[in-house]
Amino acid sequence: MMADKNRHWSERFIGLAYADLGRTPEGVDCWGLVRLVLASQGIDVPSYAGGYASTEERAEIAGLIEGAKPSWIRSLVPQELDLVTFRRGRLESHVGVVVEPGRMLHVTEGMPSCIESYRDEYWSARLTGFWRHAGSRSGS
């Protein structure tokens, strides 16, 4: 089936069910969603599914995020396909994908994947940075 060239890449990822440790379109956690999006753009990133037992293990997730940062470039001006990272409590343990400046695609427990503003009060207070994969078409 041919993709509609007028559709934005993010549309096919909206509404995916949340699933703890999910890595498929049938269900994803926040990293699983990032992984699916980047794979659709030809960018392969590790699964990390074996790095934590559930998304409740925020310290383990924060460690994985911190450990992955050397393979990403800090982005001072967010662009499409950049990762956006957030604190949950004191730990950096949530990620989304920039759809366009000001908006991200992400998924959280109890909600399907959606697009939200990372500039709103809730997310902006938790935002820790933007990161660009070296293989991203956005460049650096």
C-alpha positions in Angstrom: 0.0 0.0 0.0 1.4 3.4 -1.0 1.7 6.1 1.6 -0.2 9.4 1.1 2.6 11.9 0.4 0.5 14.7 1.9 0.3 13.0 5.3 2.7 13.9 8.0 4.9 11.0 9.2 3.5 11.4 12.8 -0.1 10.6 11.8 0.5 6.8 11.6 1.9 6.9 15.2 -1.0 8.7 16.8 -3.3 6.5 18.9 -1.0 3.6 19.6 -1.8 1.9 22.8 0.5 2.2 25.8 2.2 -1.1 26.8 4.9 -1.4 29.4 8.1 -2.4 27.5 6.1 -2.3 24.2 8.2 -2.1 21.1 5.6 -2.8 18.3 2.6 -0.9 16.8 0.3 -3.0 19.0 1.7 -1.3 22.1 4.6 1.0 23.1 6.1 2.7 26.0 7.8 6.1 25.5 11.1 4.6 24.2 9.3 2.0 22.1 7.4 4.8 20.4 10.7 6.7 19.8 12.2 3.6 18.4 9.3 2.9 16.0 9.4 6.5 14.7 13.1 6.6 14.2 13.1 3.2 12.5 10.5 4.5 10.0 13.0 7.2 9.1 15.8 4.6 8.6 17.4 5.3 12.0 18.2 2.3 14.2 18.4 2.8 17.9 18.8 0.1 20.7 15.6 -1.4 22.2 16.7 -1.2 25.8 13.8 -3.5 26.6 16.1 -5.7 28.7 17.4 -2.6 30.6 14.4 -2.3 32.9 11.6 -4.5 34.1 8.8 -1.9 33.8 8.4 1.9 33.3 8.1 2.2 37.0 11.8 1.6 37.3 12.6 5.3 36.7 16.2 5.1 38.0 17.1 2.4 35.5 15.4 4.3 32.7 17.3 7.5 33.7 20.5 5.5 33.6 19.8 4.3 30.1 18.9 7.8 28.9 22.1 9.1 30.4 24.2 6.3 29.0 22.8 6.8 25.5 23.5 10.6 25.3 27.1 10.2 23.9 25.5 8.8 20.7 23.2 11.9 20.4 24.0 15.5 19.7 22.5 18.1 22.0 20.1 20.3 20.0 19.8 23.9 21.0 17.1 24.6 18.4 14.6 21.7 18.4 13.8 20.3 15.0 11.6 17.5 13.6 12.7 14.0 14.8 14.8 15.4 17.7 14.3 13.5 21.0 12.9 15.6 23.9 13.7 14.4 27.4 11.8 15.1 30.6 12.1 14.6 34.3 9.6 12.5 36.2 10.2 13.4 39.8 13.9 14.0 40.1 14.9 11.6 37.3 15.1 12.1 33.6 12.9 9.2 32.6 10.5 10.2 29.8 11.1 10.8 26.1 9.1 12.1 23.1 9.8 13.0 19.5 9.6 16.5 18.2 7.0 16.7 15.4 7.5 20.4 14.8 8.9 23.2 17.1 6.7 23.3 20.1 5.0 19.9 19.6 5.9 16.4 20.4 4.6 12.9 19.9 4.8 10.7 23.0 2.9 8.1 25.0 2.3 7.8 28.7 0.7 5.1 30.9 -3.0 5.2 30.6 -3.1 7.2 27.4 -2.6 6.3 23.7 0.2 8.1 21.9 -0.6 11.7 21.0 0.8 15.0 20.0 1.1 17.6 22.7 2.9 20.9 23.3 6.1 20.5 25.2 5.8 24.3 26.0 2.7 23.8 28.1 3.1 24.3 31.9 3.2 20.6 32.8 5.8 19.6 30.3 7.9 22.7 30.1 8.6 22.5 33.9 10.0 19.0 33.4 11.8 19.5 30.1 15.6 18.6 30.3 16.7 18.9 26.7 16.6 18.1 23.0 18.8 15.5 21.3 19.5 14.8 17.6 20.6 11.4 16.4 23.7 11.6 14.1 21.7 9.7 11.4 18.7 12.1 11.5 17.8 13.9 8.3 17.5 17.1 10.2 21.3 17.3 10.4 23.1 19.1 13.2 
